């Protein structure tokens, strides 16, 4: 698992470099989601082919928390969907790397996301389409925990259960912070696992920074035949960088040059540019 940890930390510092140079981004969520993204794309979980981004039998991944595009883009680049050097263009005029993912511009992006609560309904539709066609590709969607306050997620969950979409996996980045405050100070969501279970999902809670746990649960899908899966990945917003960990201000904090080098030292990687 050491190579996955190194890859996740590289994703973290690349995302922070992108945010520093553009002076825009969402550092906290980039850092909390890096381990999940790394296991999916670099741990061999997702059946995808960067040389054929529209391969019909590919697994579909939808980044519902589209504001954390820094970590998503860095992961796609590491997987080979486009050159790593292109990360330097993050949010430049005419760049393929918009603030939120755009499927019409960037290979590997399945859906335009950003408005919260849209990813799960799109994922349910895609999973249902696979079932109706008798095909075996799977659908994964990564949501933030704050965006679960949107009712559209629960309409999607009811639909997934109704159609027995065991080819669908919802992953919740449960870092407990959203824009402005802790999630539980905004709208209380605990107990979250029983909520998903009551909506007909097979549910597993894991340490969202433990690669062994993440790989084990991803390799066990579906958790129950005939049921969609929800994996609640308990994470720390700003994970790996001491001055950003568990601080609401770093939801969309922008690191200074000095902070960027401090983060790189703590992560054990070099500032990429």
C-alpha positions as semicolon CSV with decimal commas, in nm:
position;residue;x (nm);y (nm);z (nm)
1;X;0,000;0,000;0,000
2;X;0,303;0,229;0,025
3;X;0,282;0,321;-0,344
4;X;-0,081;0,428;-0,302
5;X;0,009;0,651;-0,007
6;X;0,286;0,814;-0,209
7;X;0,050;0,863;-0,503
8;X;-0,219;1,015;-0,280
9;X;0,028;1,261;-0,129
10;X;0,148;1,355;-0,477
11;X;-0,214;1,424;-0,571
12;X;-0,246;1,641;-0,262
13;X;0,053;1,861;-0,340
14;X;-0,040;1,889;-0,708
15;X;-0,391;2,003;-0,612
16;X;-0,246;2,257;-0,369
17;X;-0,005;2,387;-0,634
18;X;-0,296;2,428;-0,875
19;X;-0,489;2,623;-0,613
20;X;-0,189;2,839;-0,524
21;X;-0,116;2,935;-0,884
22;X;-0,479;3,002;-0,979
23;X;-0,559;3,157;-0,638
24;X;-0,884;2,959;-0,655
25;X;-0,987;2,613;-0,542
26;X;-1,106;2,395;-0,256
27;X;-0,801;2,272;-0,068
28;X;-0,977;2,103;0,224
29;X;-1,193;1,872;0,014
30;X;-0,911;1,801;-0,230
31;X;-0,703;1,671;0,058
32;X;-0,982;1,467;0,220
33;X;-1,080;1,289;-0,103
34;X;-0,731;1,211;-0,235
35;X;-0,708;0,862;-0,084
36;X;-1,046;0,747;-0,218
37;X;-0,964;0,876;-0,566
38;X;-0,620;0,715;-0,557
39;X;-0,755;0,372;-0,466
40;X;-1,025;0,388;-0,733
41;X;-0,802;0,501;-1,020
42;X;-0,453;0,386;-0,926
43;X;-0,543;0,083;-0,716
44;X;-0,701;-0,093;-1,013
45;X;-1,063;-0,073;-0,893
46;X;-1,213;0,118;-1,186
47;X;-1,215;-0,052;-1,524
48;X;-1,114;0,246;-1,737
49;X;-0,879;0,292;-2,030
50;X;-0,719;0,637;-2,073
51;X;-0,644;0,552;-2,438
52;X;-1,015;0,490;-2,494
53;X;-1,198;0,728;-2,258
54;X;-1,532;0,648;-2,422
55;X;-1,487;0,270;-2,421
56;X;-1,841;0,138;-2,387
57;X;-1,767;-0,121;-2,118
58;X;-1,579;0,116;-1,887
59;X;-1,688;0,171;-1,529
60;X;-1,839;0,515;-1,480
61;X;-1,713;0,747;-1,205
62;X;-1,897;1,068;-1,123
63;X;-1,732;1,333;-0,907
64;X;-2,044;1,481;-0,754
65;X;-1,841;1,712;-0,528
66;X;-1,721;1,886;-0,841
67;X;-1,572;2,180;-0,652
68;X;-1,287;1,944;-0,552
69;X;-1,172;1,928;-0,910
70;X;-0,808;1,979;-0,809
71;X;-0,774;1,631;-0,662
72;X;-0,987;1,482;-0,941
73;X;-0,777;1,636;-1,219
74;X;-0,451;1,539;-1,049
75;X;-0,577;1,180;-1,023
76;X;-0,691;1,166;-1,386
77;X;-0,351;1,298;-1,494
78;X;-0,170;1,039;-1,281
79;X;-0,386;0,767;-1,441
80;X;-0,283;0,889;-1,786
81;X;-0,591;1,064;-1,921
82;X;-0,386;1,373;-2,005
83;X;-0,030;1,500;-1,943
84;X;0,054;1,598;-1,586
85;X;0,206;1,923;-1,724
86;X;-0,146;2,030;-1,820
87;X;-0,234;2,069;-1,452
88;X;-0,048;2,401;-1,463
89;X;-0,333;2,545;-1,671
90;X;-0,592;2,500;-1,396
91;X;-0,856;2,773;-1,437
92;X;-0,659;2,960;-1,704
93;X;-0,867;3,118;-1,983
94;X;-0,961;2,848;-2,240
95;X;-0,811;2,573;-2,022
96;X;-0,967;2,226;-2,026
97;X;-0,938;2,233;-1,649
98;X;-1,231;2,443;-1,537
99;X;-1,310;2,506;-1,174
100;X;-1,574;2,236;-1,204
101;X;-1,532;1,924;-1,426
102;X;-1,663;1,955;-1,782
103;X;-1,722;1,631;-1,976
104;X;-1,715;1,820;-2,305
105;X;-1,358;1,938;-2,246
106;X;-1,167;1,679;-2,048
107;X;-1,120;1,305;-2,120
108;X;-1,224;1,088;-1,827
109;X;-1,495;1,319;-1,696
110;X;-1,834;1,147;-1,718
111;X;-2,061;1,432;-1,609
112;X;-2,052;1,805;-1,554
113;X;-2,076;1,854;-1,180
114;X;-2,061;2,135;-0,931
115;X;-2,418;2,218;-0,831
116;X;-2,449;1,993;-0,530
117;X;-2,687;1,700;-0,522
118;X;-2,667;1,631;-0,896
119;X;-2,413;1,350;-0,905
120;X;-2,618;1,079;-0,734
121;X;-2,923;1,118;-0,962
122;X;-2,696;1,103;-1,269
123;X;-2,525;0,793;-1,130
124;X;-2,858;0,621;-1,067
125;X;-2,963;0,688;-1,425
126;X;-2,635;0,547;-1,558
127;X;-2,659;0,237;-1,337
128;X;-3,018;0,180;-1,447
129;X;-2,913;0,212;-1,812
130;X;-2,652;-0,062;-1,763
131;X;-2,914;-0,291;-1,609
132;X;-3,165;-0,223;-1,888
133;X;-2,901;-0,304;-2,151
134;X;-2,786;-0,618;-1,970
135;X;-2,431;-0,483;-1,944
136;X;-2,191;-0,527;-1,657
137;X;-2,012;-0,198;-1,613
138;X;-2,043;-0,036;-1,273
139;X;-2,114;0,316;-1,155
140;X;-1,936;0,495;-0,870
141;X;-2,022;0,840;-0,738
142;X;-1,828;1,040;-0,479
143;X;-2,037;1,288;-0,285
144;X;-1,949;1,537;-0,016
145;X;-2,129;1,499;0,314
146;X;-2,255;1,858;0,309
147;X;-2,424;1,800;-0,025
148;X;-2,635;1,523;0,127
149;X;-2,847;1,807;0,264
150;X;-2,988;1,829;-0,090
151;X;-3,312;1,630;-0,120
152;X;-3,227;1,510;-0,470
153;X;-2,981;1,260;-0,317
154;X;-3,256;1,085;-0,128
155;X;-3,489;1,073;-0,428
156;X;-3,202;0,907;-0,612
157;X;-3,144;0,665;-0,323
158;X;-3,509;0,555;-0,324
159;X;-3,491;0,497;-0,697
160;X;-3,168;0,296;-0,670
161;X;-3,327;0,068;-0,413
162;X;-3,647;0,029;-0,617
163;X;-3,454;-0,091;-0,921
164;X;-3,214;-0,308;-0,715
165;X;-2,908;-0,130;-0,858
166;X;-2,631;-0,343;-0,710
167;X;-2,402;-0,204;-0,982
168;X;-2,412;0,135;-0,806
169;X;-2,175;0,247;-0,529
170;X;-2,220;0,579;-0,351
171;X;-1,910;0,693;-0,162
172;X;-1,955;0,968;0,095
173;X;-1,652;1,183;0,178
174;X;-1,753;1,223;0,543
175;X;-1,514;1,499;0,649
176;X;-1,782;1,675;0,858
177;X;-1,708;2,024;0,724
178;X;-1,887;2,220;0,453
179;X;-1,853;2,575;0,334
180;X;-1,862;2,801;0,638
181;X;-1,898;2,555;0,924
182;X;-1,911;2,197;1,046
183;X;-2,190;1,994;0,886
184;X;-2,355;1,914;1,216
185;X;-2,386;2,287;1,295
186;X;-2,559;2,342;0,962
187;X;-2,799;2,047;0,936
188;X;-2,742;1,743;1,155
189;X;-2,687;1,426;0,952
190;X;-2,586;1,171;1,212
191;X;-2,657;0,889;1,234
192;X;-2,574;0,872;0,864
193;X;-2,526;0,497;0,814
194;X;-2,876;0,403;0,937
195;X;-3,023;0,665;0,704
196;X;-2,866;0,499;0,397
197;X;-2,959;0,157;0,531
198;X;-3,322;0,262;0,572
199;X;-3,319;0,369;0,206
200;X;-3,233;0,011;0,106
201;X;-2,855;0,036;0,070
202;X;-2,593;-0,208;0,192
203;X;-2,372;0,019;0,403
204;X;-2,012;0,001;0,521
205;X;-1,819;0,264;0,719
206;X;-1,442;0,279;0,665
207;X;-1,144;0,497;0,745
208;X;-1,127;0,703;0,427
209;X;-0,751;0,745;0,461
210;X;-0,670;0,377;0,519
211;X;-0,582;0,234;0,180
212;X;-0,602;-0,125;0,299
213;X;-0,959;-0,075;0,427
214;X;-1,059;0,114;0,113
215;X;-0,918;-0,149;-0,122
216;X;-1,079;-0,431;0,074
217;X;-1,427;-0,279;0,060
218;X;-1,395;-0,179;-0,307
219;X;-1,285;-0,533;-0,393
220;X;-1,589;-0,674;-0,211
221;X;-1,853;-0,496;-0,422
222;X;-2,143;-0,539;-0,432
223;X;-2,171;-0,578;-0,058
224;X;-2,511;-0,746;-0,101
225;X;-2,653;-0,878;-0,431
226;X;-2,966;-0,689;-0,529
227;X;-2,882;-0,383;-0,321
228;X;-2,697;-0,060;-0,407
229;X;-2,394;0,008;-0,187
230;X;-2,307;0,312;0,024
231;X;-1,953;0,344;0,157
232;X;-1,916;0,612;0,422
233;X;-1,551;0,712;0,410
234;X;-1,470;0,888;0,736
235;X;-1,209;1,147;0,647
236;X;-1,040;1,461;0,777
237;X;-1,079;1,781;0,581
238;X;-0,733;1,907;0,495
239;X;-0,583;1,563;0,565
240;X;-0,204;1,548;0,569
241;X;-0,138;1,920;0,613
242;X;-0,131;2,028;0,978
243;X;-0,240;2,389;0,931
244;X;-0,541;2,286;0,720
245;X;-0,669;1,978;0,901
246;X;-1,024;1,999;1,037
247;X;-1,051;2,375;0,985
248;X;-1,363;2,513;0,809
249;X;-1,162;2,807;0,671
250;X;-0,971;2,563;0,450
251;X;-1,286;2,453;0,269
252;X;-1,169;2,687;-0,004
253;X;-0,848;2,814;0,147
254;X;-0,564;2,916;-0,087
255;X;-0,209;2,834;0,030
256;X;0,066;3,090;0,017
257;X;0,400;2,992;-0,140
258;X;0,542;2,940;0,208
259;X;0,246;2,721;0,310
260;X;0,284;2,520;-0,011
261;X;0,641;2,427;0,080
262;X;0,538;2,352;0,439
263;X;0,269;2,117;0,310
264;X;0,513;1,945;0,075
265;X;0,753;1,880;0,360
266;X;0,478;1,732;0,578
267;X;0,355;1,514;0,292
268;X;0,703;1,395;0,204
269;X;0,686;1,509;-0,158
270;X;0,825;1,795;-0,364
271;X;0,641;2,102;-0,487
272;X;0,579;2,011;-0,854
273;X;0,613;2,359;-1,003
